[in-house]
Amino acid sequence: KIDACLTSPKVRAAETARLACQELGVEPQLEPKLAGGPFDAEALAAGLGDNVLLVGHDPDFSMAVHALTGAQVRMKKGGLAAVEKGELTTLLRPDELKLMG
């Protein structure tokens, strides 16, 4: 269950968020801080619930995962990372996500 979704206002990210959120039953919210450059994921997600989906761009997301977990990751376009209580619990690349479809 996703409580909220914040997305970069850039077209490609916003469209990806819309498609994902349609399946999840959540309305994506545009967040200018996800448009490019470093961001504080915890601060953005604060008060939105336990499970917040963030949609945006790399290398910003690889840096955010590192800041949250200490893990050195390299996100791929269309990839997914899940972080729970400071631990990287899932890292899926687009090819792996297609296999789940």
C-alpha positions in Angstrom: 0.0 0.0 0.0 1.3 3.4 -1.0 0.2 6.4 1.1 1.4 9.1 -1.2 3.4 9.7 -4.4 5.6 12.7 -5.0 7.0 13.2 -8.5 9.3 15.5 -10.4 7.3 17.9 -12.5 9.4 17.0 -15.6 7.2 15.3 -18.2 8.8 11.9 -18.3 8.9 11.4 -14.5 5.3 12.8 -14.1 4.0 10.4 -16.7 5.8 7.5 -15.1 4.3 8.4 -11.7 0.8 8.8 -13.2 1.0 5.3 -14.7 2.4 3.7 -11.6 -0.1 5.5 -9.3 -3.0 4.6 -11.5 -2.3 0.9 -10.6 -1.7 1.8 -6.9 -4.8 3.9 -6.5 -2.9 7.1 -5.5 -2.8 10.5 -7.1 0.7 11.7 -7.8 1.7 15.2 -6.5 4.2 17.4 -8.3 7.2 18.2 -6.2 9.6 20.8 -7.6 12.4 19.6 -5.3 12.5 16.4 -7.3 13.1 18.2 -10.7 16.9 17.9 -10.4 19.6 18.2 -7.9 20.1 16.7 -4.4 17.1 16.4 -2.2 16.2 15.2 1.3 13.9 12.2 0.9 13.0 12.0 4.5 12.0 15.6 4.7 9.9 15.3 1.5 8.1 12.3 2.8 7.6 13.6 6.3 3.9 13.5 7.4 2.7 11.8 4.2 2.4 8.3 5.7 4.6 5.2 6.1 4.9 4.3 2.4 5.8 7.2 0.1 6.7 6.7 -3.5 9.2 9.2 -5.0 9.6 9.5 -8.8 12.5 11.5 -10.3 15.9 11.4 -11.9 19.4 10.1 -11.4 22.0 10.7 -10.2 19.8 12.4 -7.5 18.1 9.1 -6.6 21.3 7.1 -6.3 22.6 9.8 -3.9 19.3 9.8 -1.9 19.5 6.0 -1.5 23.1 6.4 -0.3 22.1 9.2 2.1 19.3 7.1 3.6 21.1 3.7 3.7 24.8 4.1 3.1 24.5 1.7 0.2 26.4 2.5 -3.0 23.8 2.0 -5.8 23.4 3.1 -9.4 19.8 3.6 -10.3 18.8 2.9 -13.9 16.0 4.7 -15.8 12.8 3.0 -14.9 14.4 1.3 -11.8 13.0 1.0 -8.3 14.6 1.1 -4.9 12.7 0.5 -1.6 14.1 1.8 1.7 12.7 0.8 5.0 14.0 2.2 8.3 17.3 3.1 6.8 17.8 -0.2 5.1 17.8 -0.8 1.3 15.3 -3.7 1.0 14.8 -3.8 -2.8 16.7 -2.7 -5.8 15.2 -3.6 -9.2 16.3 -2.6 -12.6 13.9 -2.2 -15.5 14.6 -5.7 -16.9 13.8 -7.3 -13.5 10.6 -5.3 -13.2 9.4 -6.5 -16.7 9.8 -10.1 -15.5 7.4 -9.3 -12.6 4.8 -7.9 -15.0 
